Amino acid sequence: MGKKRSRQDEDDNGARAIGRNGASAAKKQRQYTAHDSTLAKIYEELAGEVSDSRIKAAKDLLLELSDADHAIVKKSITRLIKGLCSSRKAARLGFFVALTELLRQSFDAEARQNAAVGVDELVELVTRTTSAEGKASGQVGRVRQ
């Protein structure tokens, strides 16, 4: 049987102060920047039901990512792929437009050498992002040879 932790192991808020190995278990809070806030608003507008606001949000996203580094562009591509899997009514339309245009610009002949992701990496990213987790009924497993 496991040993229950005593109340002395908890601070005033009920959070655990000391981990199993004696190290502090206080969670480090992620710091959000103004850029993250702007992208969050754009993603919300991409999922909106009004067609004009989705198109405007796609333009805003492309402007926001035009001079961003590869890590931010790759993170945005992942977020757009996840948005395609959304169950919201119009989200798929907005995320599709933004993803299509972002990929078109990324794989343009001039920008191909500086693209944030290659074709092979993009296929792997789509596969990894859209694969179902767990064992769902009717899910096809991999065939082992």
C-alpha positions, 0 to 999 in steps of 0.5 A: 500500500502506498503512503499517504502524504501529510498535510505538511507536504502541501502549501496554503493553496493545497498544491504539492510543494515537494515532489517524490524526488524531493524537488519542487513540483511547482508548475512553471506557467507558460508566458504568453506574448502579444504575438500569441494573443494576436494569433489566438484571435486570428484562429478564433476568427478563422472558425467564425461563421461569417465568410468575409471575416474568415477571409480577412482572418486568413489574410491577417494570419499570412501577414502575421507569419510573413516575417516569422521564424520557421518554428512559429510557421511550423507551429501555425501549420500544425494548428491549422491542420488541427483546425481542419479536424474541428467539429465547429460548423465553419471552422474547416472552411476558414482553416482550409483557406488559411492552410492552403494559402500558407502552403502555397506561399511556402512551396512557391518556387522562390521560397522552396529552399527557405520553407519551414517544412518540406513535403515529407515533413508535412506528410508526417505532420499531417499523419501525426496530428490527425491520427486517433489516440487510443483504441477506438472500435473499428480502428484499423491497426498496423499490419506487422510483417 
